[in-house]
């Protein structure tokens, strides 16, 4: 069983989730527990099962096995109740380009059985809150890519969902548009919405997600805060040697501080060395003192913290699952 906070049920909870498409095992015993009012990142290589999991959580795909609850409701037995409390913004904007932004939102509100006046009021509120009111009466086909993505995102908020699923929300956007989407996500979480984010941009997850689950081959292979995941591989000490310094002596000195007796990587042409150290076990002054006591003259020395990209590659490896991508929804 998963560890769950005793005083609060997780807003998204899955245990032993399985789903197969023909010969492809898309989900293979996936466990997940997402606290309310947070942004939770779901990461993994292509074909890992991320989108399939989101489709199950959103009641679009029926699981083969396991238990799943969203907002307190079973996604199979209480699918209708789940749909009343969730929003979903997929990878491609679901908008009518021949209508204005305001008309798109009003129609979506009517599809959710809001009264005409309520749908109009909610559309106006969202357009103003998320800074699209200036383009509310323009046809969507005149919008930039970032504006369309933002409109699609706020369209998923028309019923003020408890849980919002965002699947690759900034794919293909320019840096400015990405930052605008990030600001929108942060505002949603600040207002109490639980956001589940799937993304290929590791810096995006690092910026937005309070916790992250890494999915590979249909199961969660690592989970934790961004800092906890980075601690898995630790930091590296990078050293640029002075011309007179010995590469061999420098490598020997660095082995004394290396994690698990690791051998330093040596670039003879560039006269640089790099060695992994246990996470947060060394400060820069401590590294400098170690080199100084060994009589090593350096031009530069630094401690490089790992990125989520490095964590991702360490956890999931470099094996491509592109052949599965077209088979797994």
C-alpha positions in Angstrom: 0.0 0.0 0.0 1.1 3.6 -0.6 1.8 5.9 2.3 -1.0 8.4 2.4 -1.3 11.4 4.7 -3.7 10.4 7.5 -5.5 13.8 7.7 -6.1 14.2 4.0 -7.0 11.9 1.1 -4.8 12.5 -2.0 -6.7 14.1 -4.8 -5.3 11.6 -7.3 -4.6 8.1 -6.1 -3.7 5.0 -8.1 -2.5 1.6 -7.0 -1.5 -1.3 -9.2 -2.8 0.5 -12.4 -2.5 -1.7 -15.5 -3.5 -1.2 -19.2 -2.5 -3.2 -22.2 -3.0 -2.3 -25.9 -2.6 -5.5 -27.9 1.0 -6.7 -27.2 2.0 -3.4 -25.6 1.9 -3.2 -21.8 1.3 0.5 -21.5 0.8 0.6 -17.7 2.3 -2.1 -15.5 1.4 -1.7 -11.8 1.6 2.1 -11.6 1.2 3.6 -8.1 0.7 7.3 -7.5 -0.5 9.6 -4.7 -0.9 13.3 -5.5 -1.6 15.8 -2.6 -4.3 18.4 -3.1 -3.4 22.0 -4.2 0.0 21.1 -5.7 1.6 20.9 -9.2 2.7 17.3 -9.7 5.0 16.4 -12.6 4.7 13.2 -14.5 7.9 12.6 -16.5 9.2 9.7 -18.7 10.5 8.8 -22.1 8.3 8.5 -25.1 6.1 5.4 -24.8 6.6 5.2 -21.0 2.8 5.4 -20.3 2.4 9.0 -19.1 -0.4 10.0 -21.5 -2.1 6.6 -21.0 -2.1 7.3 -17.2 -3.6 10.8 -17.7 -6.3 9.3 -20.0 -7.2 6.8 -17.3 -7.3 9.6 -14.6 -9.5 11.7 -16.9 -11.9 8.7 -17.6 -11.1 8.7 -21.3 -9.4 5.3 -21.1 -10.7 2.4 -19.0 -8.0 0.6 -17.0 -7.5 -3.2 -17.2 -6.7 -3.5 -13.5 -5.9 -1.6 -10.3 -7.7 1.1 -8.4 -7.8 4.8 -9.3 -9.6 7.6 -7.5 -9.7 11.2 -8.6 -11.2 13.9 -6.3 -12.5 11.1 -4.1 -14.3 9.2 -6.9 -13.5 5.9 -8.6 -12.7 6.6 -12.2 -14.6 3.5 -13.4 -17.6 3.3 -11.1 -18.0 7.1 -10.7 -16.7 8.4 -14.0 -19.5 11.0 -14.3 -18.6 12.5 -10.9 -14.9 12.6 -11.8 -15.7 14.5 -15.1 -17.5 17.1 -13.2 -14.4 18.0 -11.2 -11.6 17.8 -13.7 -10.2 19.9 -16.6 -8.0 18.6 -19.4 -5.8 20.5 -21.8 -4.2 18.1 -24.3 -1.2 18.6 -26.6 -3.3 20.2 -29.3 -5.6 23.1 -28.8 -9.3 22.1 -29.1 -10.6 25.4 -30.4 -12.8 26.5 -33.3 -10.6 28.9 -35.3 -13.6 30.5 -37.0 -15.0 31.8 -33.7 -13.7 34.4 -31.3 -12.0 33.6 -28.1 -15.0 34.7 -26.2 -17.4 32.6 -28.3 -15.2 29.5 -27.8 -15.3 29.8 -24.1 -19.1 30.5 -24.0 -19.8 27.4 -26.2 -17.6 25.2 -23.9 -19.5 26.6 -20.9 -22.8 25.6 -22.5 -21.5 22.1 -23.3 -20.8 21.8 -19.5 -24.5 22.7 -19.0 -23.9 26.2 -17.7 -26.7 28.6 -18.3 -26.2 31.1 -21.1 -25.7 34.0 -18.7 -23.4 32.0 -16.4 -21.3 30.8 -19.4 -20.9 34.4 -20.6 -20.0 35.7 -17.2 -17.4 32.9 -16.6 -15.9 33.5 -20.1 -15.5 37.2 -19.4 -14.0 36.5 -16.0 -11.4 34.0 -17.3 -10.4 36.2 -20.3 -9.7 39.1 -17.9 -8.0 37.1 -15.2 -5.6 35.5 -17.6 -4.9 38.6 -19.7 -6.7 37.6 -22.9 -9.5 40.2 -22.7 -7.8 42.4 -25.2 -8.2 39.6 -27.9 -11.6 38.3 -26.7 -13.5 39.4 -29.8 -10.8 38.4 -32.4 -11.1 35.2 -34.4 -8.9 32.5 -32.9 -7.3 32.0 -36.3 -5.6 35.4 -35.8 -4.1 34.3 -32.5 -0.4 33.5 -32.0 0.5 30.0 -31.0 1.0 31.1 -27.4 -2.3 32.9 -27.3 -4.1 29.8 -28.6 -2.4 27.6 -26.0 -3.4 30.0 -23.3 -7.0 30.1 -24.5 -7.1 26.3 -24.6 -5.8 26.2 -21.1 -8.4 28.6 -19.7 -11.1 26.8 -21.6 -10.4 23.8 -19.3 -11.1 26.0 -16.4 -14.6 27.0 -17.4 -16.1 24.8 -14.6 -13.5 25.7 -12.0 -12.1 22.2 -11.8 -10.6 20.6 -8.7 -8.0 18.9 -10.8 -6.4 20.1 -14.0 -4.5 17.7 -16.3 -2.0 19.4 -18.6 -0.4 17.3 -21.3 2.7 19.0 -22.8 1.2 22.5 -22.2 4.1 24.4 -23.8 5.1 22.1 -26.6 6.3 24.2 -29.6 6.0 27.5 -27.9 8.5 30.3 -27.9 10.2 31.2 -24.6 8.0 34.2 -23.9 4.8 32.1 -24.4 6.2 29.4 -22.2 6.7 31.8 -19.4 3.1 33.1 -19.7 1.9 29.5 -19.4 4.1 29.0 -16.4 2.6 32.1 -14.7 -0.9 30.8 -15.4 -0.1 27.4 -13.8 1.4 29.0 -10.8 -1.7 31.2 -10.4 -3.9 28.1 -10.6 -2.0 26.3 -7.9 -2.0 29.4 -5.7 -5.8 29.4 -6.0 -6.0 25.8 -4.8 -6.2 23.8 -8.1 -4.3 20.5 -8.2 -2.3 20.4 -11.5 -0.9 17.2 -13.0 1.7 18.1 -15.6 3.3 15.9 -18.2 6.1 17.5 -20.1 9.3 16.7 -22.1 10.9 19.9 -20.9 12.7 19.0 -17.7 13.3 22.6 -16.8 9.6 23.1 -16.9 9.0 20.4 -14.3 11.8 21.8 -12.2 10.2 25.2 -12.2 6.6 24.2 -11.6 6.3 20.8 -9.9 6.5 20.5 -6.1 6.8 16.7 -6.6 7.7 14.5 -9.5 7.1 10.9 -10.5 9.4 9.4 -13.2 7.5 6.8 -15.3 9.3 4.1 -17.4 7.8 1.0 -18.9 4.4 1.7 -17.4 5.5 2.0 -13.8 6.9 4.7 -11.4 10.7 4.2 -11.1 11.4 7.2 -9.0 9.5 9.9 -7.1 10.3 12.9 -4.9 10.8 16.6 -5.0 13.1 18.0 -7.7 15.9 18.3 -5.1 15.4 14.8 -3.8 15.6 13.4 -7.3 18.8 15.4 -8.0 20.3 13.9 -4.9 20.1 10.5 -6.5 23.1 11.3 -8.7 24.8 14.0 -6.6 26.9 16.9 -7.7 30.2 17.1 -9.6 33.4 19.0 -8.9 34.9 20.5 -12.0 38.6 21.6 -12.0 40.6 23.5 -14.5 44.4 23.0 -13.8 47.2 25.5 -14.0 49.8 24.8 -16.7 52.3 23.4 -14.2 49.9 21.1 -12.3 50.2 17.4 -12.7 47.1 15.6 -14.2 48.0 12.4 -12.4 48.5 14.1 -9.0 45.3 16.1 -9.4 43.3 13.0 -10.3 44.6 11.3 -7.2 43.7 14.3 -5.0 40.2 14.3 -6.4 39.7 10.6 -5.8 39.9 11.4 -2.1 36.6 13.4 -2.3 34.9 11.3 -5.0 31.6 9.5 -4.3 32.0 5.8 -3.9 35.6 5.8 -5.0 34.7 7.1 -8.5 37.6 7.8 -10.9 37.8 11.4 -12.2 37.1 12.1 -15.8 40.2 13.6 -17.3 40.4 15.9 -20.4 44.1 15.9 -21.1 43.9 18.4 -24.0 41.7 20.9 -22.0 43.6 20.0 -18.7 40.3 19.7 -16.8 39.0 17.1 -14.4 35.5 16.2 -13.2 34.5 13.9 -10.4 31.1 13.1 -8.8 30.7 13.8 -5.1 28.0 12.8 -2.7 25.1 15.3 -2.8 25.7 18.4 -0.7 28.7 16.7 1.0 31.2 19.3 -0.1 31.2 23.1 -0.2 33.4 25.0 -2.6 35.8 26.2 0.1 36.2 22.6 1.3 37.1 21.5 -2.3 39.6 24.3 -2.6 41.3 23.4 0.7 41.5 19.7 -0.4 43.3 20.7 -3.6 45.5 23.2 -1.8 46.6 20.7 0.8 47.6 18.4 -2.1 49.7 21.2 -3.7 47.5 21.4 -6.8 47.5 24.7 -8.6 44.2 25.4 -10.3 42.8 28.1 -12.7 39.2 27.4 -11.7 37.1 25.1 -9.6 33.4 24.7 -9.2 30.7 22.5 -7.9 28.1 21.7 -10.5 24.7 20.7 -9.3 22.8 18.1 -11.4 20.0 19.0 -13.6 16.7 17.1 -14.0 17.9 16.2 -17.5 20.8 14.3 -15.9 18.6 12.7 -13.4 16.1 11.6 -16.1 18.9 10.0 -18.2 20.4 8.3 -15.2 17.0 6.8 -14.0 15.5 5.9 -17.4 18.7 5.2 -19.4 19.1 6.1 -23.1 17.0 3.3 -24.6 14.6 4.7 -27.1 11.0 3.6 -27.0 10.0 5.4 -30.2 8.7 2.2 -31.7 6.1 2.1 -28.9 5.1 5.7 -29.2 2.6 5.1 -32.1 1.1 2.1 -30.3 0.5 3.6 -26.9 -2.1 6.4 -26.6 
